[in-house]
Amino acid sequence: MDGKIWLLTRSLQLTSFQAYKLRVTHLYQLKQHSILVSVGQDEHGINPLVKVWNLEKRDSGNPLCTRIFPAIPGNKPTEVSCLSVHENLNFMAIGFTDGSVVLTKGDITRDRHSKTLTLHEGTSPITGLAFRQAAKVTHLFVSTLEKVHCYTLSIKEYPKVELDTHGCALRCSSLADPSQDSQFIVAGDECVYLYQPDERGPCFAFDGNKLLAHWHRGYLFLLIRDAKSPNKPEFSSRESSPSDKQLLTIYDLDNKFIAYTASFDDVIDVVAEWGSFYILTRDGKMFVLQEKDTQTKLEMLFKKNLFVMAINLAKSQHLDSDGLSEIFRQYGDHLYLKGDHDGAIQQYIRTIGKLEPSYVIRKFLDAQRIHNLTAYLQALHRQSLANADHTTLLLNCYTKLKDSSKLEEFIKSSESEVHFDVEIAIKVLRQAGYHSHAVFLAEKHTHHEWYLKIQLEDLKNYQEGLRYIGRLPFEQAESNMKRYGKTLMHHVPEGTTLLLKGLCTNYQPSGDSAERESLGRGRANKANSEEFIPIFANNPRELKAFLEHMIEVDPRSPQGVYDTLLELRLQDWAHEQDPARKKVLQGEAVSLLRSDNTVFDKALVLCQMHNFKEGVLYLYEKGKLYQQIMHYHMQNEEYGKVVEACKRYGEQEGCLWEQALGYFARKEEDCKAYISEVLHHIDQNNLMPPLLVVQTLAHNSTATLSVIKDYLINKLQRESQQIEDDERKIHQYREETGHLRSEIQELKSSAKIFQKTKCNMCNSPLELPSVHFLCSHSFHQHCFESYAESEAECPTCTPENRKVMDMLRAQDQKRDLHEHFNKQLRSSNDGFSVVADYFGRGVFNKLTLVTDPPGSKAVGSLEVNLQRDHLIQTKRNS
């Protein structure tokens, strides 16, 4: 009542300054500015003044008063009932007891930048004012004892909305924070109402005579007169007797619980500052309420098993997900101990992603709680946090519960809703006997191997398995045919053979046409037919059809295809009894051999195994195994064939006649005719020495001298004739050699007289200048120069000399060809003739062909002597 305003610091130190001469009735401290607005009186009577103080600026040690103006609605003085200031300092509203509201618009700290107008008029006293700012829209809530209004100040006409037909007492209204959408709170005697700018919102049934309503940080403060205290008028003096008891209750409207309640004596006001709440009582005391931290609040709620409230509180306090998960776990544990397993599993589901699933699973492994475990595992899969073990467990739960509908719903979910390991699911369903479900899952998710494994191994549905393989892409169809081909061939031989034919030629999946067309435009898909031969192990008829198809469509098929087909044809030939049919099969086998696509060694072994004579002989001939052909006839004692083989192949391999003679010589039966024919060929071609022939036939007891009589006589006659011819040639060569030596000696030792009168070139009379050679040929000089290739050689003798020299050079080059000589010596039947031939070439000579008498100087070869000793004589003119 002394007109002072008291200021309290955080350290609870009090200071004051004189604001009015008489008294201060209202104060309003802005939250975001150091601006204080007060209403008081400097004079007696009804003359309220409004003063605006800047607490940061000083005037003579006191806060600076920036503005003073009278608070009078119109011209009639009346008491101020309430006061409110907008945080942006552009609006200030003053309520009066006569029902008027004066609005100051503009800068409230200065007179010149603001204007004042009467916004509201009525008969009921104003009990509460509150500004609400939402984006760029500003509203002013006005409450009286009878009504609640809302003005829109961002529109020039300031439109008004009547929100309710009952109001509240003085100080029983407040504005909530954004957590409650900045609603206007009005505390009536029966309920607490919340208002939006255009309508009434929710209400809370808080009974009692309300003395004060205040909102701060999500809490609603209500000061209620104790029911034992006598009632007072709603708009009377706030003074109360010392016996008044008042109940202060703090509500958490979001979480719907009472945070605090206590009884006080005559509370003046409740102030929220510095994170605490200060309660001022009329007896000069101040109580401080400090809010507990979130963890302490939660622990208190846990002790009281108020888990739902704890969850709501944690959410409102924006507790992290780990903290919320821990609350859900404790709540679940609490419900589990109480036996509420359904409720517990719902709480455990909310811990997914934070709590280890095994913690929950262990609790519900009992068969009686399997449906709860199923619900938890379903949620685990929906959040894609399940592993293979969880999928296995869930499917086992379905199978134990016999819940086919849930099982189908689980496995038939769309691709985007699959939250499990499909392969694990297929394994579990297969083990549990749910083959149809496992097949569906494998086909839907293209697990081809599992689909075929179930169809072929479990369901024995071979036709369907074969159809499915035919729809697969080439690589997968090929691999699965290699795996299941034997099984399919055993049960569906025709269909399997048909599929393999397509797979090894130009495979086209039997799916939709678009897929076939796209594959057709790409590269041709063709498997290696040789790799599928083992599939036909027990189906030779289908194998033969498959192989014949392959060589027909692809003549360049692998050799293994031809070898196997040859074996099959030989088997059919060997077992066939009908001669006509056997001849046809023989022709087929031989034609296959002539195709040159089989492996020689394998084909030969197959023909020998089946005693296929035509094939064996063809392969021997193809491989140039002529001795094998003759030995084959020898083994079969086909004497005529032996002689025929010698005639046919004797030129390629001369030893055949010798072997044939030895073969017939070892036979005890009469083979004189064959021996005579063999001896005839040996004699004609001089293939064996006579002594070796005699020694060979000495082993045959049936062969007499008459068999070889003609052979020996012919042999001796030819050799005698050969001896005579050789002696005659020797005599001739000796005479020629002696003549040549004498001629050489004469050229060396005697003068040569040239008596030629004609030119050997043009056959004209010889004239000077002329050229003469020791060979007695003479030429005109101009003829010699025109036709001679060299000045040192006679043009007439040059061709013959060159032939001789070429022969000598050739013999000289072959003189050192030892390897060729040895090879020819080993392969020849007459080694002596080979040695004689080489001896004649000078292989064994180490001296020159022409030598001087002993003691004289050695000379060169004949060619060098002829070149050095030629004489050119030019006749002089007389």
C-alpha positions, 0 to 999 in steps of 0.5 A: 500500500506504500506504492513501492514495487519490490524486485527479487533476484535469483539469490533471493535478495530484495530491492524496491523503488517508489513507483506510485505515491499511493499504491500498486494494484497490478503488475505484468512482467514480460518474459522476453523483455526487461519491461515491467508494466504496472497499474497504480494510483498517485492520487486519491479517488478512482484515477488509475495510472499505467506506467511502463518500466525499463528494468535495464535502464536507470533513472537516479538509481531506479528503473527508467519509466518510459511511459505514463498514461491514465487507464480510463475507458472513455470518460468515466473513471473505473477500477482496473481489474486485469492487465495483459501485454503482448510479447512483441510490445505492440499490444496491451489490453486493460480490463475494467470492472465496468466490463470495458477493455481498452486496447493499446496498439503500437509501441507500448513503451512510447506515447507517440507510436501507439494509439488507444481504443476501447475494444470491448464494452459490457456490463460484467466485470473483466476477469481475464485477458490473454494474447495468443500468437499463431503464425501472423495471426494475433488473438485476444481472449477476454473472459468476464464473470458471464462470458468468454470472447475472442478478438482477432487483432490482425484484422482491422475490424477486430472481429469478435467470437463468443466462445461460451456463455459462462465465465470465471472469477478474477485470476481464474484464467490463463493461456496454455503453452504450445504443448496444449496448442496455446489454448485459453484456460478458464477455471469454473467452479465445476470444470476447467475449460480450454478454448481455441480462437473459434471454438471451445475445446476439451474440459476437465472436471475439477470441482471446487471454488477456484481462486487462481488458475495458472499455466507453466511448462505443461502444468496447470496450477489450481488454487481451490478454496478448502471445502471447510472454509466459508464461501465468499462472493466471486468478485469480492476482495481477495482478503481472507481471514487467517483461518482460510485454508486453500488447496494448491493442486498441480495437474499434468493434463497431457499425462493425466495425473496430479503432480502435486497437491498441498494445503496453504494458508491464504495464497496471494499468487503463484509465480514460475521462475528460474525452473521453480515455482514460488508460492506467496502467502499473505503472512509474508512467507514464500514457498518454493516447489522444485520439479523433480527430474524425469528419471526420479519421476519415473522411478516413483511411478515404477514403485507404484506400478503406474507404468502407463502413466510413466510411458505417457510422461516419458513421451511428453518429456521426449525421452529417447527410444532406449529409455522408452524401451526400458519402460516397456520392458518393465511394464511387460515384466510387471504384467507377466508376473501378474499373469497378464500374458496377453498384455505383457506381450503387447509391451514386449512388442514395443521393445522390438529393436532395443530389447534382445528378442531372446529375453522375451522368447524364453518367457513364452516357450511354454506350450500354453503361451505359444499364441503370445510367442507367435504374436511377438514373432510376427511383430519381429518379422514385420519390423524386418528384425527377425533372423533365421532362428526366429523364422524357424520358431514362428513357423514351428508355432504355426504348425503346432497351433495348426493355424493354416490361415495364419501360416498362409497369410504369413507366406503369401504376403506380397514381395514388399511385405516379406520380412523373413528368410525365405529359404529358412521358411521353406526348410521348416515347412518342408520338415513339418510336412507342409509341402504345398506351402513350401512349394508355393513359397519356393515358386513365388520367390524363385527358389528353383532348387527348393521347388524341385527338391520338394516336388521330386523328392517329397511329393514325387510329382515328376511331371510337374517337376519336368514342366517347371524345369522347362520354364527355367532360364537356360543356366538353371535348367541345365544345372537342374537337369544334371542334378535330377535328370536320372530321376526324371529319366527313370519316371518320365523317360519320353518327356525328359528325352524331349527336354534334353533334345531342346536343351542341347540344340536351341533351348527356349523356355516354355514360359510366356511368349515375351520371355521366349522372344527376348531370349530368341533375339539373344545368343543361342543357348545350347548345352553340351550333349556329352555331359547328359549321357550318364543320365541315360544309364538305364535307358539305352533306347532313349539314349540312342534316340537322343544321340541320333537326334544330336548328330542329325541336328548338329554334325559337329557334336562332341566325339563322346556323342559319336563314341556312345552312339557307336557303342549302342549300335554295336550292341544292337548289332551283336544282339540282333538275330535277324540277318537282314536287320543285322546287315542294316545295323552293320551298315549304320555302324560302319557309316558312323565309323566313316564319319571320322567323328569318333575317337580312334582308340575308343572305336577300335576297342569297341569294335574289338569287344563286339568282334565287329570285323568290318569295323576293326579292319577299317580302323586298322587300315585308317590307322595304317596298321597294316601288320595288325590287319595281316595278324588279324587274318592270321588269327582267323586263319584266313590264308587268302586274306593274308596274301591279299593283305600283303599284295595290298599293303606290301608296297607301304610296308615291305616286311609283310611278305617276310612275316607272311612267309614266316606265318605259312612256314609255321603251319603244319598243314599243306600251304605250298600254294600260298608259300609259292605265291609269297616266294614269287613276290619276294623274288620279284621284289628282292625282299629277302636274302635266299639264305633267310628264306631257306632258314625260315622254311626249314621250320615247316615239316611239310615244305619240301625242296621242291617248294623253293627249287624254282625260287633258288634257281631263279635267284642264282641265275639272276645273281650270275647274270648280275655278276657278269654285268658288273664285271663287264662294267668294271672292265669298261670303267677301267679302260675309260679311266686308263684312257683319261689318265693317259690323256691328262698326262699327255696334256701336262707333259706334251705340247698341244698342237691346234690344227683346227681349220674351222670355228666350232661355233659358226663352222666357218674357216678359222681366222685370226684372232682366234681362241683355242682350248685344250679340249681341241675346240677352236673359235673365232674371237668374236664368236667366243666373246659372243657365246662364251659364258666365261673366258676360262671355259670352252662354250662347247664343253661347258654343259657337259662339264657342268653336269659332271661338276654338279654330280660331284658337288651333290655327292660331296654334300651327301658325303656327311649325311650319316643319319640319312645313310644309317636310316636308309641302311636299316630300312633296306633289304639289301644293305650291301647295295646301299654301302656300295652306292655311298662308296661310289659317291666318295663317302669314304674317300678322304683324298682328291679324285686326281693325284700326281705321281709320288714326289710331285706337287699335289694338284687340285680337282679336275675342274681347277686343273682344266681352268688353270691349264687351258690355253688360248693361242692367238695366231699372229699376222705374218 
